[in-house]
Amino acid sequence: MVARAPHGSNQPPRIIVRKVYVEAHGSHHGGAWKVAYADFVTAMMAFFLLMWLLGATTEKQRKALADYFAPTLVEFRQNSAGSNGLFGGESIIDKDNYPHKAAQTGTRSLTIPAGAQGGDDVGTGERGSLKSAGAMQAEDRQSFRELQRRLSATLAGEARFSRLRNQVRFVQTRDGMRIDLMDDADYSMFDVGTTALVADADALVALVGESLSRLPNTIMIRGHTDSLRYNDPLNMNNWMLSSGRAEATRRRLATAGVPEDRFERIEGVADREPMIARDPADPRNRRVAITVLYRRGMSR
């Protein structure tokens, strides 16, 4: 800029140079400090939240929280995060966990106890591994042989059972071992046309019950009659008689020591399954069949 010289003066005009610096508007109060302040406030909030958590939780809860933030350290820790779940705090995709894809060769497997039931006697040993079907069947067969030997020895050795030796028959079936208590032309286990056991038969059923009470196997009882009819089938018939005799046998076994939950099926089939098929009226068709069943899942 050139200024005008004073009037009447030969002095050269003074030259005034004004430099203008253009600065960003509001640079003295920019936003960088706000970011730093927000970080500081967030850190303080996290700190006070941590202090609150430490004061408001138990030691057990704090341990679970610590394990949650260090998942690679969790193998199987009692009371730690997830330890009471299905996989014990581990992931299903862990290398050694349950195989779920072709590329994974886990060392664990999902298993179901024999008969889909647990209990103290599921293992083969004291603390045992899962019993195989073959092992359980072998045990049951051995138990059945011992039961037959013991009952046969008692029947042969005690005078009170001398007349009943021919009334008892042991039969191996696909369901287990069946003990048939049969009538014949000279002897009847029940009073004629009733569900009342005669004295000798009552003692025999009690003997069978004492032996069965020592086994874990369940029991099925089936009543049978001959083909002789009643005059009034609406009042009394062979279906009612056979089922009533099966129930009377069950009650006697129960009083001899067989627990209630061991009875799996009680039924009467009248004369529909005769032992002497050629002569449905044969008295040997009148019988009660007590079947000691294989343990669940073991029927063959």
C-alpha positions as a Python dict, from the first residue, in 0.01 Angstrom:
ca = {
    (1, 'M'): (0, 0, 0),
    (2, 'V'): (140, 344, -91),
    (3, 'A'): (51, 640, 135),
    (4, 'R'): (11, 991, 0),
    (5, 'A'): (294, 1230, 74),
    (6, 'P'): (216, 1537, 284),
    (7, 'H'): (118, 1849, 84),
    (8, 'G'): (409, 2059, -26),
    (9, 'S'): (665, 1794, 69),
    (10, 'N'): (905, 1627, -167),
    (11, 'Q'): (958, 1335, 60),
    (12, 'P'): (897, 1004, -106),
    (13, 'P'): (583, 832, 4),
    (14, 'R'): (613, 574, 276),
    (15, 'I'): (534, 223, 177),
    (16, 'I'): (344, 24, 440),
    (17, 'V'): (328, -351, 391),
    (18, 'R'): (60, -536, 588),
    (19, 'K'): (89, -911, 602),
    (20, 'V'): (-227, -1102, 669),
    (21, 'Y'): (-201, -1457, 804),
    (22, 'V'): (-510, -1668, 745),
    (23, 'E'): (-561, -1926, 1021),
    (24, 'A'): (-823, -2195, 1059),
    (25, 'H'): (-1125, -2059, 1242),
    (26, 'G'): (-1148, -2173, 1604),
    (27, 'S'): (-818, -2362, 1606),
    (28, 'H'): (-761, -2254, 1964),
    (29, 'H'): (-1059, -2467, 2079),
    (30, 'G'): (-1036, -2782, 1854),
    (31, 'G'): (-1172, -3136, 1938),
    (32, 'A'): (-853, -3336, 2008),
    (33, 'W'): (-880, -3281, 2383),
    (34, 'K'): (-1235, -3415, 2379),
    (35, 'V'): (-1115, -3755, 2259),
    (36, 'A'): (-857, -3771, 2534),
    (37, 'Y'): (-1115, -3668, 2792),
    (38, 'A'): (-1360, -3934, 2670),
    (39, 'D'): (-1091, -4199, 2700),
    (40, 'F'): (-1018, -4084, 3052),
    (41, 'V'): (-1387, -4094, 3153),
    (42, 'T'): (-1429, -4441, 3000),
    (43, 'A'): (-1127, -4571, 3188),
    (44, 'M'): (-1259, -4426, 3513),
    (45, 'M'): (-1601, -4581, 3454),
    (46, 'A'): (-1441, -4921, 3390),
    (47, 'F'): (-1231, -4881, 3703),
    (48, 'F'): (-1527, -4798, 3925),
    (49, 'L'): (-1728, -5080, 3767),
    (50, 'L'): (-1446, -5318, 3853),
    (51, 'M'): (-1439, -5189, 4209),
    (52, 'W'): (-1814, -5242, 4236),
    (53, 'L'): (-1790, -5594, 4101),
    (54, 'L'): (-1516, -5682, 4348),
    (55, 'G'): (-1727, -5558, 4633),
    (56, 'A'): (-2060, -5704, 4523),
    (57, 'T'): (-1951, -6060, 4428),
    (58, 'T'): (-1837, -6364, 4621),
    (59, 'E'): (-1501, -6534, 4578),
    (60, 'K'): (-1667, -6814, 4382),
    (61, 'Q'): (-1827, -6567, 4142),
    (62, 'R'): (-1502, -6377, 4097),
    (63, 'K'): (-1326, -6702, 4009),
    (64, 'A'): (-1590, -6775, 3747),
    (65, 'L'): (-1547, -6427, 3599),
    (66, 'A'): (-1170, -6470, 3585),
    (67, 'D'): (-1203, -6805, 3412),
    (68, 'Y'): (-1443, -6656, 3161),
    (69, 'F'): (-1178, -6408, 3047),
    (70, 'A'): (-914, -6685, 3027),
    (71, 'P'): (-1101, -6966, 2842),
    (72, 'T'): (-782, -7134, 2723),
    (73, 'L'): (-698, -7213, 3083),
    (74, 'V'): (-1028, -7388, 3154),
    (75, 'E'): (-992, -7764, 3133),
    (76, 'F'): (-1227, -7886, 3402),
    (77, 'R'): (-1237, -7682, 3720),
    (78, 'Q'): (-1481, -7736, 3999),
    (79, 'N'): (-1714, -7439, 4042),
    (80, 'S'): (-1561, -7258, 3744),
    (81, 'A'): (-1752, -7106, 3453),
    (82, 'G'): (-1946, -7374, 3270),
    (83, 'S'): (-1801, -7666, 3469),
    (84, 'N'): (-2147, -7792, 3561),
    (85, 'G'): (-2266, -7797, 3201),
    (86, 'L'): (-2283, -8079, 2950),
    (87, 'F'): (-1920, -8046, 2844),
    (88, 'G'): (-1770, -7949, 3178),
    (89, 'G'): (-1652, -7604, 3075),
    (90, 'E'): (-1509, -7721, 2743),
    (91, 'S'): (-1621, -7664, 2388),
    (92, 'I'): (-1771, -7929, 2162),
    (93, 'I'): (-1512, -7838, 1899),
    (94, 'D'): (-1215, -7906, 2126),
    (95, 'K'): (-965, -8147, 1976),
    (96, 'D'): (-1017, -8409, 2246),
    (97, 'N'): (-1391, -8362, 2289),
    (98, 'Y'): (-1682, -8560, 2147),
    (99, 'P'): (-1628, -8634, 1775),
    (100, 'H'): (-1878, -8450, 1559),
    (101, 'K'): (-1713, -8441, 1217),
    (102, 'A'): (-1494, -8667, 1008),
    (103, 'A'): (-1176, -8466, 1063),
    (104, 'Q'): (-1207, -8477, 1442),
    (105, 'T'): (-1069, -8780, 1627),
    (106, 'G'): (-1186, -8706, 1980),
    (107, 'T'): (-1103, -8942, 2263),
    (108, 'R'): (-1450, -8923, 2413),
    (109, 'S'): (-1777, -9082, 2313),
    (110, 'L'): (-2142, -9042, 2405),
    (111, 'T'): (-2267, -9358, 2579),
    (112, 'I'): (-2603, -9486, 2706),
    (113, 'P'): (-2618, -9723, 3003),
    (114, 'A'): (-2752, -10073, 2948),
    (115, 'G'): (-3130, -10059, 2932),
    (116, 'A'): (-3107, -9677, 2920),
    (117, 'Q'): (-3096, -9674, 3299),
    (118, 'G'): (-2819, -9593, 3544),
    (119, 'G'): (-2758, -9722, 3892),
    (120, 'D'): (-2498, -9888, 4111),
    (121, 'D'): (-2487, -10209, 3908),
    (122, 'V'): (-2435, -10062, 3561),
    (123, 'G'): (-2057, -10122, 3563),
    (124, 'T'): (-1890, -10460, 3532),
    (125, 'G'): (-1642, -10384, 3808),
    (126, 'E'): (-1667, -10208, 4142),
    (127, 'R'): (-1640, -9870, 3980),
    (128, 'G'): (-1690, -10042, 3646),
    (129, 'S'): (-1709, -9967, 3283),
    (130, 'L'): (-2036, -10001, 3098),
    (131, 'K'): (-2159, -10359, 3088),
    (132, 'S'): (-2184, -10518, 2749),
    (133, 'A'): (-2493, -10709, 2644),
    (134, 'G'): (-2294, -11032, 2641),
    (135, 'A'): (-2162, -10979, 2993),
    (136, 'M'): (-2508, -10914, 3135),
    (137, 'Q'): (-2656, -11214, 2957),
    (138, 'A'): (-2379, -11441, 3085),
    (139, 'E'): (-2439, -11318, 3441),
    (140, 'D'): (-2813, -11379, 3411),
    (141, 'R'): (-2767, -11729, 3273),
    (142, 'Q'): (-2533, -11813, 3557),
    (143, 'S'): (-2783, -11676, 3809),
    (144, 'F'): (-3062, -11883, 3653),
    (145, 'R'): (-2856, -12202, 3672),
    (146, 'E'): (-2779, -12135, 4036),
    (147, 'L'): (-3146, -12065, 4108),
    (148, 'Q'): (-3251, -12391, 3942),
    (149, 'R'): (-2983, -12589, 4127),
    (150, 'R'): (-3081, -12443, 4464),
    (151, 'L'): (-3454, -12499, 4418),
    (152, 'S'): (-3405, -12852, 4283),
    (153, 'A'): (-3183, -12942, 4579),
    (154, 'T'): (-3440, -12811, 4826),
    (155, 'L'): (-3726, -12998, 4659),
    (156, 'A'): (-3524, -13317, 4664),
    (157, 'G'): (-3397, -13280, 5017),
    (158, 'E'): (-3706, -13179, 5215),
    (159, 'A'): (-3983, -13430, 5281),
    (160, 'R'): (-4259, -13169, 5275),
    (161, 'F'): (-4190, -13105, 4906),
    (162, 'S'): (-4160, -13471, 4806),
    (163, 'R'): (-4499, -13482, 4638),
    (164, 'L'): (-4433, -13156, 4451),
    (165, 'R'): (-4111, -13251, 4273),
    (166, 'N'): (-4296, -13351, 3958),
    (167, 'Q'): (-4508, -13035, 3966),
    (168, 'V'): (-4215, -12802, 3903),
    (169, 'R'): (-4048, -12758, 3567),
    (170, 'F'): (-3765, -12520, 3465),
    (171, 'V'): (-3764, -12395, 3105),
    (172, 'Q'): (-3515, -12160, 2937),
    (173, 'T'): (-3696, -11916, 2709),
    (174, 'R'): (-3602, -11616, 2496),
    (175, 'D'): (-3726, -11390, 2778),
    (176, 'G'): (-3551, -11563, 3067),
    (177, 'M'): (-3605, -11872, 3280),
    (178, 'R'): (-3963, -11989, 3333),
    (179, 'I'): (-4065, -12185, 3640),
    (180, 'D'): (-4387, -12379, 3574),
    (181, 'L'): (-4594, -12481, 3878),
    (182, 'M'): (-4831, -12739, 3732),
    (183, 'D'): (-5133, -12944, 3831),
    (184, 'D'): (-5189, -13306, 3735),
    (185, 'A'): (-5466, -13562, 3768),
    (186, 'D'): (-5377, -13628, 4133),
    (187, 'Y'): (-5280, -13284, 4255),
    (188, 'S'): (-5402, -12926, 4224),
    (189, 'M'): (-5207, -12617, 4329),
    (190, 'F'): (-5530, -12429, 4403),
    (191, 'D'): (-5859, -12532, 4556),
    (192, 'V'): (-6090, -12633, 4273),
    (193, 'G'): (-6238, -12331, 4095),
    (194, 'T'): (-6076, -12079, 4334),
    (195, 'T'): (-5765, -11862, 4366),
    (196, 'A'): (-5667, -12003, 4708),
    (197, 'L'): (-5335, -12190, 4717),
    (198, 'V'): (-5337, -12522, 4901),
    (199, 'A'): (-5096, -12554, 5193),
    (200, 'D'): (-4818, -12741, 5009),
    (201, 'A'): (-4835, -12513, 4707),
    (202, 'D'): (-4827, -12207, 4933),
    (203, 'A'): (-4502, -12332, 5088),
    (204, 'L'): (-4360, -12403, 4742),
    (205, 'V'): (-4438, -12053, 4612),
    (206, 'A'): (-4284, -11906, 4930),
    (207, 'L'): (-3967, -12108, 4865),
    (208, 'V'): (-3951, -11973, 4509),
    (209, 'G'): (-4009, -11620, 4638),
    (210, 'E'): (-3723, -11644, 4889),
    (211, 'S'): (-3488, -11750, 4609),
    (212, 'L'): (-3610, -11480, 4369),
    (213, 'S'): (-3569, -11207, 4629),
    (214, 'R'): (-3190, -11244, 4597),
    (215, 'L'): (-3189, -11164, 4225),
    (216, 'P'): (-3212, -10818, 4060),
    (217, 'N'): (-3419, -10947, 3766),
    (218, 'T'): (-3781, -10853, 3711),
    (219, 'I'): (-4057, -11115, 3709),
    (220, 'M'): (-4355, -11198, 3491),
    (221, 'I'): (-4639, -11421, 3617),
    (222, 'R'): (-4890, -11583, 3384),
    (223, 'G'): (-5190, -11790, 3491),
    (224, 'H'): (-5326, -12077, 3278),
    (225, 'T'): (-5636, -12297, 3302),
    (226, 'D'): (-5771, -12602, 3122),
    (227, 'S'): (-6064, -12575, 2881),
    (228, 'L'): (-6340, -12676, 3124),
    (229, 'R'): (-6612, -12409, 3129),
    (230, 'Y'): (-6825, -12252, 3398),
    (231, 'N'): (-7204, -12274, 3384),
    (232, 'D'): (-7235, -11894, 3404),
    (233, 'P'): (-6941, -11735, 3220),
    (234, 'L'): (-7070, -11386, 3297),
    (235, 'N'): (-7030, -11454, 3667),
    (236, 'M'): (-6704, -11653, 3655),
    (237, 'N'): (-6486, -11772, 3367),
    (238, 'N'): (-6138, -11899, 3289),
    (239, 'W'): (-6007, -11549, 3216),
    (240, 'M'): (-6098, -11435, 3564),
    (241, 'L'): (-5969, -11758, 3720),
    (242, 'S'): (-5630, -11750, 3543),
    (243, 'S'): (-5566, -11382, 3618),
    (244, 'G'): (-5682, -11428, 3978),
    (245, 'R'): (-5441, -11717, 4029),
    (246, 'A'): (-5156, -11514, 3879),
    (247, 'E'): (-5233, -11231, 4122),
    (248, 'A'): (-5256, -11474, 4416),
    (249, 'T'): (-4912, -11605, 4323),
    (250, 'R'): (-4774, -11251, 4304),
    (251, 'R'): (-4906, -11172, 4652),
    (252, 'R'): (-4740, -11485, 4794),
    (253, 'L'): (-4409, -11402, 4628),
    (254, 'A'): (-4430, -11049, 4769),
    (255, 'T'): (-4486, -11175, 5124),
    (256, 'A'): (-4184, -11404, 5074),
    (257, 'G'): (-3960, -11104, 5011),
    (258, 'V'): (-3985, -11009, 4643),
    (259, 'P'): (-4001, -10624, 4620),
    (260, 'E'): (-4306, -10471, 4455),
    (261, 'D'): (-4108, -10301, 4180),
    (262, 'R'): (-3970, -10633, 4061),
    (263, 'F'): (-4304, -10744, 3917),
    (264, 'E'): (-4316, -10643, 3552),
    (265, 'R'): (-4628, -10817, 3425),
    (266, 'I'): (-4913, -11014, 3582),
    (267, 'E'): (-5162, -11170, 3342),
    (268, 'G'): (-5405, -11452, 3284),
    (269, 'V'): (-5447, -11622, 2947),
    (270, 'A'): (-5722, -11873, 3037),
    (271, 'D'): (-5691, -12185, 2816),
    (272, 'R'): (-5537, -12004, 2515),
    (273, 'E'): (-5186, -12145, 2562),
    (274, 'P'): (-5227, -12512, 2662),
    (275, 'M'): (-4921, -12715, 2752),
    (276, 'I'): (-5093, -13029, 2621),
    (277, 'A'): (-5227, -12891, 2296),
    (278, 'R'): (-5382, -13222, 2185),
    (279, 'D'): (-5601, -13231, 2496),
    (280, 'P'): (-5706, -12882, 2615),
    (281, 'A'): (-5892, -13039, 2909),
    (282, 'D'): (-5579, -13210, 3045),
    (283, 'P'): (-5524, -13100, 3407),
    (284, 'R'): (-5155, -13030, 3333),
    (285, 'N'): (-5273, -12728, 3138),
    (286, 'R'): (-5366, -12574, 3474),
    (287, 'R'): (-5047, -12401, 3583),
    (288, 'V'): (-4883, -12078, 3693),
    (289, 'A'): (-4571, -11974, 3502),
    (290, 'I'): (-4321, -11755, 3688),
    (291, 'T'): (-4066, -11615, 3441),
    (292, 'V'): (-3744, -11459, 3571),
    (293, 'L'): (-3668, -11209, 3296),
    (294, 'Y'): (-3334, -11107, 3155),
    (295, 'R'): (-3240, -10762, 3267),
    (296, 'R'): (-3375, -10490, 3041),
    (297, 'G'): (-3228, -10505, 2694),
    (298, 'M'): (-3107, -10861, 2735),
    (299, 'S'): (-3399, -11063, 2590),
    (300, 'R'): (-3287, -11307, 2324),
}
